[in-house]
Amino acid sequence: MLHAFVWATTLTEVEPAKNPLIPEMYDIVWSVVPFAIVLFVFWKLVLPNMQKTLDARAEKIEGGIAQAETAQKEAAEALEKYNALLQEARAEAADIRDKARAEGAIILAELKDQATDAAEAITTKAQQQIEAERLAAIQSLRSEVGQLALELAGRVIGEQVKDAKASSAVVDRFLADIEKSEKSK
């Protein structure tokens, strides 16, 4: 029985079972103290330095964004200036082309006029030369026809005409009669 008594007393003296997930009070106290010290050091030393670093980065990023916006505005202005200059250059090139075409047309007209004048001069000179050669041929033919007519008359008559002036007058009259008869036709 004694054994049962000891066992019964031990059961009554046994404290209720503790939850293994809840630590003892001394563990909580000794854990809170170092946590408070680490929190204080972090709060006073690390956090301000980290905040300074983050602020510097934010300022750098904002400065970079501002610079990028400024550069973008400058690029847009430069593009507008470039487009305006390009438009002016195109207009100037068109004006130069138009002027060159007009000058080319003027030069072409002048060259045509010069060619026409040269052709007229050549034609006039050729006509004058033809007229001169025609007159020379007529003169040559008159003298040859006159000589042949005199020879023929001499053969028909049976004697030679010796007077050159008289024979020349006869030939001229004969040729004048032929020209009159051709004009009247």
MODELLER restraints for C-alpha pairs under 7 A, 6 or more apart:
rsr = mdl.restraints
at = mdl.atoms
rsr.add(forms.Gaussian(group=physical.xy_distance, feature=features.Distance(at['CA:146:A'], at['CA:171:A']), mean=5.04, stdev=0.5))
rsr.add(forms.Gaussian(group=physical.xy_distance, feature=features.Distance(at['CA:150:A'], at['CA:161:A']), mean=6.88, stdev=0.5))
rsr.add(forms.Gaussian(group=physical.xy_distance, feature=features.Distance(at['CA:150:A'], at['CA:167:A']), mean=6.91, stdev=0.5))
rsr.add(forms.Gaussian(group=physical.xy_distance, feature=features.Distance(at['CA:154:A'], at['CA:160:A']), mean=4.62, stdev=0.5))
rsr.add(forms.Gaussian(group=physical.xy_distance, feature=features.Distance(at['CA:154:A'], at['CA:161:A']), mean=6.27, stdev=0.5))
rsr.add(forms.Gaussian(group=physical.xy_distance, feature=features.Distance(at['CA:161:A'], at['CA:167:A']), mean=6.80, stdev=0.5))
